[in-house]
Amino acid sequence: MHDNRLLLVQHEKDSKTYWLLPGGGVGLGERLQDSLVREFTEELNQQVTVMDLLLVVETVSPQGEHILQPTFLVTAENIDDIHLGSDKRVVDYSFFRQDKINEITLYPDIKEELLVFLQSSRIDQRYVLKSWID
């Protein structure tokens, strides 16, 4: 978050465009927090400090792909110096105001949880099971 707006990255895959929280996969032997720091560098050329775990989102695809998405609050020293990094799937980024979040395609669809956090700085549920969205 910056100025009460949420930072999201736009991905393009299989002719689909959608928004995600910055982040990605964890490498073999890599600590979770270290992977998030690496992903921010790859996606947005940003050095971040990982703060609190906000929530964990679980989704399972119809084909059985099982995804766990831990969502952390992070801080960045040079937030005004963001620019796209080396991850070619990331085609854009933006800071979204609360009133614009419901207008976008966000995977997984945790808009409700994020809006609660933006409005109150709290998370009502730390674990959320979400339906898979194609």
C-alpha positions as CSV (number, residue, x, y, z in Angstrom):
1,M,0.0,0.0,0.0
2,H,1.1,3.5,-0.7
3,D,-1.1,6.6,0.0
4,N,-3.9,4.2,0.8
5,R,-3.7,2.6,-2.6
6,L,-2.9,-1.0,-3.3
7,L,0.0,-1.9,-5.6
8,L,-0.8,-4.6,-8.1
9,V,1.0,-6.0,-11.1
10,Q,-0.6,-6.9,-14.4
11,H,0.2,-10.2,-16.0
12,E,-0.4,-11.4,-19.5
13,K,-0.6,-15.1,-20.1
14,D,-2.4,-17.2,-22.8
15,S,-3.9,-14.0,-24.3
16,K,-5.5,-13.1,-20.9
17,T,-4.7,-10.0,-18.9
18,Y,-5.3,-9.9,-15.2
19,W,-3.9,-8.3,-12.0
20,L,-2.1,-10.0,-9.1
21,L,-0.3,-9.0,-5.9
22,P,3.4,-8.8,-6.6
23,G,5.1,-12.1,-5.8
24,G,5.5,-15.6,-7.2
25,G,6.9,-19.0,-6.7
26,V,9.3,-20.2,-4.0
27,G,12.5,-21.9,-5.2
28,L,13.7,-25.2,-3.8
29,G,15.4,-24.4,-0.5
30,E,14.4,-20.8,-0.7
31,R,12.8,-19.1,2.4
32,L,9.4,-17.7,1.8
33,Q,10.3,-14.2,2.7
34,D,13.5,-14.4,0.5
35,S,11.4,-15.4,-2.4
36,L,9.1,-12.4,-2.0
37,V,12.1,-10.0,-1.9
38,R,13.4,-11.7,-5.1
39,E,10.1,-11.5,-6.8
40,F,9.7,-7.8,-6.1
41,T,13.1,-7.2,-7.6
42,E,12.3,-9.3,-10.7
43,E,8.8,-7.8,-11.2
44,L,9.3,-4.1,-10.1
45,N,13.0,-3.5,-9.5
46,Q,12.1,-2.8,-5.8
47,Q,13.9,-3.7,-2.7
48,V,11.3,-4.5,0.0
49,T,11.3,-5.5,3.6
50,V,8.8,-8.3,4.5
51,M,6.7,-7.4,7.5
52,D,3.5,-9.1,8.8
53,L,1.8,-12.1,7.3
54,L,-1.8,-10.8,6.5
55,L,-3.5,-13.9,5.2
56,V,-3.1,-17.2,3.4
57,V,-5.3,-18.0,0.3
58,E,-5.9,-21.5,-0.9
59,T,-7.3,-22.5,-4.3
60,V,-7.5,-25.8,-6.1
61,S,-8.1,-26.0,-9.9
62,P,-10.5,-28.5,-11.4
63,Q,-7.4,-30.4,-12.6
64,G,-6.1,-30.6,-9.1
65,E,-3.4,-27.8,-9.1
66,H,-3.1,-26.7,-5.5
67,I,-2.0,-23.2,-4.8
68,L,-1.3,-21.6,-1.4
69,Q,-0.7,-17.9,-1.5
70,P,0.7,-16.3,1.6
71,T,0.1,-12.6,1.5
72,F,2.4,-10.3,3.4
73,L,2.6,-6.6,4.1
74,V,5.9,-5.2,2.8
75,T,7.7,-1.8,3.0
76,A,9.8,-0.3,0.3
77,E,12.3,2.6,0.6
78,N,12.0,3.9,-3.0
79,I,8.4,3.3,-3.8
80,D,8.4,6.3,-6.2
81,D,11.1,4.7,-8.2
82,I,9.2,1.6,-9.4
83,H,9.7,0.3,-12.9
84,L,9.1,-3.0,-14.6
85,G,11.8,-5.6,-14.0
86,S,12.9,-8.7,-15.8
87,D,9.8,-10.8,-15.5
88,K,8.3,-10.8,-19.0
89,R,4.8,-11.9,-17.7
90,V,4.5,-8.6,-15.9
91,V,3.3,-6.0,-18.4
92,D,2.3,-3.2,-16.1
93,Y,1.7,-2.1,-12.5
94,S,-0.6,0.3,-10.9
95,F,-1.6,1.6,-7.5
96,F,-5.4,1.1,-7.1
97,R,-7.7,3.2,-5.0
98,Q,-10.4,1.4,-3.0
99,D,-13.2,2.4,-5.4
100,K,-11.4,0.9,-8.4
101,I,-10.5,-2.5,-7.0
102,N,-13.9,-4.1,-7.8
103,E,-13.5,-3.1,-11.4
104,I,-10.5,-5.3,-12.2
105,T,-9.8,-9.0,-12.7
106,L,-7.7,-10.1,-9.7
107,Y,-6.4,-13.6,-9.2
108,P,-7.2,-15.0,-6.7
109,D,-10.3,-13.0,-6.2
110,I,-9.4,-11.6,-2.7
111,K,-10.9,-8.2,-3.4
112,E,-13.2,-8.3,-0.4
113,E,-10.3,-9.2,2.0
114,L,-8.0,-6.5,0.5
115,L,-10.8,-3.8,0.8
116,V,-11.3,-4.6,4.4
117,F,-7.6,-4.2,5.0
118,L,-7.4,-0.9,3.1
119,Q,-10.4,0.4,5.0
120,S,-9.5,-0.7,8.5
121,S,-5.9,-2.0,8.5
122,R,-7.2,-5.3,9.8
123,I,-7.8,-8.8,8.4
124,D,-11.0,-10.6,9.5
125,Q,-9.9,-14.0,8.4
126,R,-6.2,-15.2,8.2
127,Y,-7.1,-18.3,6.1
128,V,-9.3,-18.0,3.0
129,L,-10.4,-20.8,0.7
130,K,-11.3,-19.4,-2.8
131,S,-12.8,-20.9,-5.9
132,W,-10.6,-21.4,-8.9
133,I,-11.2,-18.8,-11.6
134,D,-10.2,-19.3,-15.3
